[in-house]
């Protein structure tokens, strides 16, 4: 187990290194940030002086190595827009994104797994058809459209919930539903298909032949084994909610990493974008590692040996 964890941590280093290369060079193809920092009346000499001062005249490989050396020390430079350390700004926004991702995941689990179990245990019935149809719609509806419709209904028409911002529990309701709806639908469909496959296995038929109650067969024997692929998807969805909450955070003006990265991209704020992507990618890789380790708790047959 220790060797496996060590190998995954080494892989994490190379993954983050690759991400840093891609993000750095793509950002530098997007345009010159110096032009956004100077006034329209600035002369060519002033623009060139600022570009030289900030190191943008150096070769890209030199700029990347300088960035990488600082990133290893946790220094991504100062935000060009806010004139504050980029990593500090990202970490200030991180709790909001983590809260949204965590609650969105809890919502998707609470809705998705029971819906999948209900659909599997009532196969080819009207209830199964309803669950599958709703799950299909949940994956087909764009997040921004769902968020706008929820805002239109519960904020504009009914006046029950605040339309944007962060502060109270009421501010969480619509963003959590929007963030977790796609995951809930995907988990419901995967739970149904996985549970149906497990319920036809030999060990389940043996458990029934021994006279065990159907409830015990379902929850103790079938569902536990059926949750392995669900846990894999859940880990991926948590990472997606952390790194891909841009749409939800933008629609509801939620002050998280996603909305911060969007602002930084529009401003061509290289240090801030790099810090935000690096933190999101690190969390994603760590979560996938934790998901792999969780397999051993769900299925004793899974063992990461030497």
C-alpha positions in Angstrom: 0.0 0.0 0.0 2.8 2.4 0.9 4.6 1.8 -2.3 1.4 2.3 -4.3 0.7 5.6 -2.6 4.3 6.7 -3.2 4.1 5.8 -6.9 0.8 7.8 -7.2 2.4 10.8 -5.5 5.3 10.7 -8.0 2.7 10.5 -10.8 1.0 13.5 -9.3 4.2 15.6 -9.7 4.5 14.7 -13.4 0.8 15.4 -14.0 1.0 18.8 -12.4 4.2 19.5 -14.3 2.5 18.7 -17.6 -0.5 20.9 -16.6 1.8 23.8 -15.8 3.4 23.5 -19.3 0.1 23.4 -21.1 -1.5 26.3 -19.2 1.6 28.5 -19.3 2.1 28.3 -23.1 -1.6 28.5 -24.0 -1.9 31.6 -21.9 1.0 33.3 -23.6 -0.7 32.7 -27.0 -3.8 34.6 -25.8 -2.4 38.0 -26.1 -0.2 40.6 -24.5 -1.3 41.5 -20.9 0.8 44.7 -20.9 -1.7 46.3 -23.4 -4.4 45.8 -20.8 -2.3 47.3 -18.0 -1.4 50.6 -19.7 -3.6 53.5 -20.6 -4.7 54.1 -24.2 -2.5 57.2 -24.3 0.7 55.3 -23.3 3.6 55.6 -25.8 5.4 52.7 -27.4 8.4 53.4 -25.2 6.3 53.2 -22.0 4.7 49.9 -23.2 8.1 48.5 -24.0 9.6 49.6 -20.7 6.7 47.9 -18.8 7.1 44.8 -20.8 10.8 44.7 -20.1 10.2 45.4 -16.4 7.8 42.5 -16.1 10.0 40.1 -18.0 7.7 39.5 -20.9 10.6 40.2 -23.4 12.5 37.1 -22.2 12.2 33.9 -24.2 9.2 31.8 -23.3 11.4 29.0 -21.9 13.1 31.4 -19.6 9.7 32.8 -18.4 8.5 29.3 -17.9 11.5 28.2 -15.8 11.2 31.4 -13.7 7.5 30.6 -13.2 8.2 26.9 -12.3 10.9 27.9 -9.8 8.5 30.2 -8.1 5.6 27.7 -8.2 7.7 25.0 -6.4 8.1 27.5 -3.6 4.4 28.4 -3.7 5.1 31.7 -5.3 3.0 32.2 -8.5 3.8 35.9 -8.6 1.5 38.9 -8.1 -1.8 39.2 -9.8 -1.6 41.7 -12.6 -5.2 42.9 -11.9 -5.3 43.0 -8.1 -1.6 43.6 -7.3 -1.7 40.9 -4.6 0.0 37.4 -4.4 -1.9 35.2 -6.9 -1.9 32.1 -4.7 -3.3 34.1 -1.7 -6.2 35.3 -3.8 -6.9 31.7 -5.0 -6.8 30.3 -1.4 -9.2 33.0 -0.3 -11.7 31.9 -2.8 -11.1 28.2 -2.3 -13.4 27.6 0.7 -16.4 28.9 -1.3 -15.6 26.4 -4.1 -15.1 23.5 -1.7 -18.4 24.2 0.0 -20.2 24.3 -3.3 -18.5 21.1 -4.5 -19.0 19.2 -1.3 -22.7 20.1 -1.0 -23.2 19.5 -4.7 -21.7 16.0 -4.2 -23.8 15.3 -1.2 -26.9 16.4 -3.2 -26.0 14.1 -6.1 -25.4 11.1 -3.8 -28.6 11.6 -1.8 -30.6 11.9 -5.1 -28.7 9.6 -7.4 -28.1 6.4 -5.5 -31.6 6.0 -4.1 -33.0 6.8 -7.5 -30.7 4.2 -9.1 -31.7 1.6 -6.6 -35.3 2.3 -7.0 -35.1 2.0 -10.7 -33.1 -1.3 -10.6 -35.5 -2.9 -8.1 -38.5 -1.9 -10.2 -37.1 -2.8 -13.5 -39.4 -2.3 -16.6 -42.1 -0.6 -14.6 -43.5 2.9 -15.0 -41.4 4.0 -12.0 -38.3 2.7 -13.7 -39.3 4.6 -16.9 -39.8 7.8 -14.9 -36.5 7.6 -13.2 -34.6 6.9 -16.4 -36.3 9.7 -18.2 -35.6 12.2 -15.5 -32.0 11.0 -15.3 -31.6 11.4 -19.1 -33.0 15.0 -18.9 -30.7 15.7 -16.0 -27.7 15.0 -18.1 -29.1 16.7 -21.2 -30.0 20.1 -19.6 -27.1 22.6 -19.7 -26.0 23.8 -16.3 -26.3 27.5 -17.2 -29.9 27.0 -18.5 -30.9 25.1 -15.4 -29.4 27.8 -13.2 -31.2 30.6 -15.1 -34.5 28.8 -14.9 -34.2 28.2 -11.2 -33.3 31.8 -10.7 -36.3 32.9 -12.8 -38.7 30.7 -10.8 -37.5 30.9 -7.2 -36.1 34.4 -7.3 -38.0 36.4 -9.8 -41.4 34.8 -9.8 -41.7 33.4 -6.2 -39.2 35.6 -4.4 -38.2 32.7 -2.2 -34.4 32.6 -2.7 -31.7 35.3 -3.3 -30.6 35.3 -7.0 -26.9 35.6 -6.5 -24.1 36.1 -3.9 -23.0 34.2 -0.8 -23.9 34.7 2.8 -26.8 32.6 4.0 -28.0 29.0 3.6 -30.6 30.3 1.1 -27.8 31.5 -1.2 -26.6 27.8 -1.4 -29.9 26.2 -2.6 -29.9 27.0 -6.3 -26.1 26.8 -6.9 -26.0 23.4 -5.2 -28.9 22.0 -7.3 -27.4 23.4 -10.4 -23.9 22.0 -9.6 -25.1 18.6 -8.5 -28.0 17.9 -11.0 -25.7 16.5 -13.7 -23.8 14.3 -11.3 -27.1 13.1 -9.7 -28.4 12.0 -13.0 -25.2 10.2 -14.0 -24.9 8.4 -10.6 -28.6 7.3 -10.9 -28.0 5.7 -14.3 -24.7 4.1 -13.3 -26.2 2.8 -10.0 -29.1 1.2 -11.9 -26.9 -0.5 -14.5 -24.3 -1.7 -12.0 -26.8 -3.0 -9.5 -28.7 -4.9 -12.2 -25.4 -6.5 -13.2 -24.5 -7.5 -9.7 -28.0 -8.8 -8.9 -27.6 -11.4 -11.6 -24.2 -12.7 -10.2 -23.8 -16.1 -8.7 -23.1 -15.0 -5.1 -26.4 -13.0 -5.1 -28.3 -16.1 -6.2 -26.5 -18.1 -3.5 -27.5 -15.6 -0.8 -31.1 -15.8 -1.9 -30.9 -19.6 -1.9 -29.7 -19.5 1.7 -33.0 -17.8 2.6 -31.6 -14.4 3.4 -34.2 -11.5 3.4 -34.3 -9.6 0.1 -33.4 -6.4 2.0 -30.2 -8.0 3.3 -29.4 -9.4 -0.2 -29.9 -6.0 -1.8 -28.1 -3.7 0.6 -25.4 -5.9 2.2 -24.4 -8.1 -0.8 -25.6 -6.4 -4.0 -25.4 -2.7 -3.4 -22.0 -2.7 -1.8 -20.4 -4.4 -4.8 -22.4 -2.3 -7.2 -21.0 0.9 -5.6 -17.4 0.4 -6.9 -18.0 2.1 -10.3 -20.2 4.6 -8.6 -17.4 5.6 -6.3 -15.1 6.0 -9.3 -17.6 8.4 -11.0 -18.2 10.2 -7.7 -14.5 10.9 -7.4 -14.3 12.3 -10.9 -17.5 14.4 -10.3 -16.0 15.9 -7.2 -12.9 16.9 -9.1 -15.1 18.3 -11.9 -17.2 20.3 -9.5 -14.0 21.8 -8.0 -12.3 22.5 -11.3 -15.3 23.0 -13.5 -17.6 25.1 -11.4 -17.1 28.1 -13.7 -20.6 28.1 -15.1 -22.4 27.7 -11.8 -20.2 30.3 -10.1 -20.6 32.7 -12.9 -24.4 32.4 -13.2 -24.9 32.9 -9.4 -22.0 35.3 -8.9 -20.6 32.7 -6.4 -17.2 34.0 -5.2 -15.2 30.8 -5.9 -12.1 29.7 -7.9 -14.1 29.3 -11.1 -15.4 32.9 -11.2 -12.0 34.1 -10.2 -10.3 32.3 -13.1 -12.9 33.7 -15.5 -12.1 37.2 -14.4 -8.4 36.5 -14.7 -8.7 35.1 -18.2 -10.6 38.2 -19.4 -7.9 40.4 -17.8 -5.0 38.2 -19.2 -3.8 37.9 -15.6 -1.3 35.1 -16.1 -0.2 34.5 -12.5 -3.8 34.3 -11.2 -4.9 31.9 -13.9 -1.9 29.7 -13.4 -2.4 29.7 -9.6 -6.1 28.9 -9.9 -5.6 26.0 -12.4 -2.7 24.6 -10.4 -4.7 24.5 -7.2 -7.8 23.0 -8.9 -5.6 20.4 -10.7 -3.9 19.4 -7.4 -7.2 18.9 -5.7 -8.5 16.8 -8.6 -5.4 14.5 -8.5 -5.5 14.1 -4.8 -9.2 13.2 -4.9 -8.7 10.5 -7.5 -6.0 9.0 -5.2 -8.4 9.0 -2.2 -11.1 7.3 -4.4 -8.6 4.5 -5.3 -7.9 4.0 -1.7 -11.6 3.9 -0.8 -12.0 0.8 -3.0 -10.3 -1.3 -0.2 -13.1 -0.3 2.2 -15.9 -1.2 -0.2 -14.4 -4.5 -1.5 -11.9 -6.5 0.6 -10.8 -8.3 -2.7 -9.2 -5.0 -3.8 -5.6 -4.9 -2.6 -2.8 -2.6 -3.5 0.2 -4.8 -2.9 3.9 -4.5 -3.6 
